[in-house]
Amino acid sequence: MPSEPSVIPLSVFAVLRAYLEARAEFSEDDFNYIRGVFLHRRLESGEFLQQAGDVTRHAAFVATGCLRNYVIDPKGKEHIVQFAPETWWLADSTSLNNRTPSLYFIDAIEDSDVLLIDGPAHLDLVEHVPGYGVAFRTGLQRHAAAKDQRIVSSLSASAEERYLEFLRVYPSIALRVPQAMLASYLGMTPETVSRIRKHLSRR
């Protein structure tokens, strides 16, 4: 059975609080307000946050652990679009905003704590807590830059260069992600990833 949203543990909210404080100024009242609109959900490793065909109802802030979103092609092969370790946001914005079925699966690679916010609550925070909007836009800029760089790399970079770019973008999870998932994200075989790692270790 999927886990249900629950009251936010202080240790989990502290991660979101530190993330926001690093990007904007907030009062204690601001944080009390913010805590009141987010929902907490604990995901076990392998548990889905959503599946393809679902309408996305929340954006997720990852407080602990790591999530991924991916598609499955007609041949049954997984193609990982994004990893979301601690302090990353993850959502299908098209499905969330348009209320249309999502193309993406989202599940937990590790036991994870996520904080969920729906569209109306997000807009309410942007209106009532100015610092939240500033911090959220800063986070989106990081994601957009990573997405753009990945597109450029996929068009022109060598396999080793794509692997090194992954290390730059996701330094905290390079050794936590199973090699097969890493290969799926990079668009190469697990054997190629292994060969690159061995080559780099000899440098």
Disulfide bonds with the S-S distance in Angstrom:
none
